[in-house]
Amino acid sequence: MFKRVRGTQDILPQDSLSWQEIEEVSRRIFSLYGYQEIRTPILERVSLFNHSLGEATEIIQKQMFELVHGKDHLVLRPEGTAAVVRAYLENNLDKKSQTSKLFYFGPMFRAERPQKGRLRQFHHLGIEALGSLSPYLDVEVISLGARLLKELCISGYHIYINSLGCQDDKARLAKALRRELKSRLPKLCPDCQNRYHRNIFRILDCKNSGCQKEVGSLELKQGRLCSACTQHFRAVIEGLESIGVSYQLSPYLVRGLDYYTRTVFEFRHASLGAQDALGAGGRYDNLIGLLGGKELPAIGFAFGIERILLARGRKAAPKNQSLVFVITLGKLAEKKGVKLLHSLRANNIPADTDYAGHSLKGKMRQANELGVRFCIIVGENELAKGMVSLKDMATGEQNEIKQDEIVDYLKSKVT
Ligand code: AMP
């Protein structure tokens, strides 16, 4: 038997209802905040991500699922932001309006070592707001994330927030870190010794306790942002406070990718264990310029749908309360059943039947398993009289109704 690829998941019918619910709630909230959907291809050019995420990042170093086809060097997209910015520029959305507010859903691919909450194909729901540097847009984006989790009945998470500053601030911080950490290098874990040369910011959020101790003794909190970035961050914090969004300042939160500038944030949920990030994002004020557009600032986030599902816990699949189940007994009745099903559905009444040739008992069991509200039973007797029997599965009551009245009768009950 063939097995699915490690680190991928089948989403079965009983689970897909939860997925639909997450998408429906997200769509409603995104549109409440003025975001419109964008769908970009899963296949992109490798160069797009090499150019934007940073050569030294973990994604580029070891997590890209690359495909070489003829002269094309492609990749299954590892994240959404670079792809959305590519589409935004390629389709001239930057010329159409001052600020573009976009949302997306879709699979992302990273060749990681699978574990709980960490897959090789997982799904993002994300937003990108492009074209504005207003700190109040940061407030909107973060508060939208909080609202989304509220609507999805997820509590018990914390929002961590930091400002990396602009490119100049980042360059200064990298230099200071290099200076400060040089003598402590032997005390850092092997990964961080590597990061020192390739991606020094990642040392700040290393989970190794020895590295955390070294990082904790650095004096980085004061005065590392320029005055414009300090003001920006203050306005974000004050904005969040003014609308009652709780947050924790996290001076060592850096995020993995090169393109982040200024505000960065993460939503973490303790119930998720080692992979505790539900969602994360930040500003990327230089990425649009880097990908060939004008120098336009932007901000976005992405939540992992699988992690949202883990944080929500398993919910019982809802019963199919609006479905009508047609039970036919005998060849003639079966033919009548085809027409009946057709006219129920033509009147937008969800309806189904048994195609496996079960006995009456088996058909009733199937109806019970589906959790339907009504069964229509068509047997030889009913057929001869021009009637059908209607069984209300909630009360157990059964009545005969004229064949040509049944659809109208049910229309008033289930639609
Ligand atoms: P990132 O693009 O790494 O900031 O990821 C944003 C969100 O996507 C994270 O907070 C997770 O919820 C989710 N995520 C990232 N990587 C994975 C993965 N390998 N498996 C499952 N979810 C992931």
Residues whose N, C-alpha, C, O or C-beta is under 5 A from the ligand:
A	BS01	AMP	E79 R110 E112 G117 R118 L119 F122 A277 L278 G279 A280 A302 F303 G304 R307
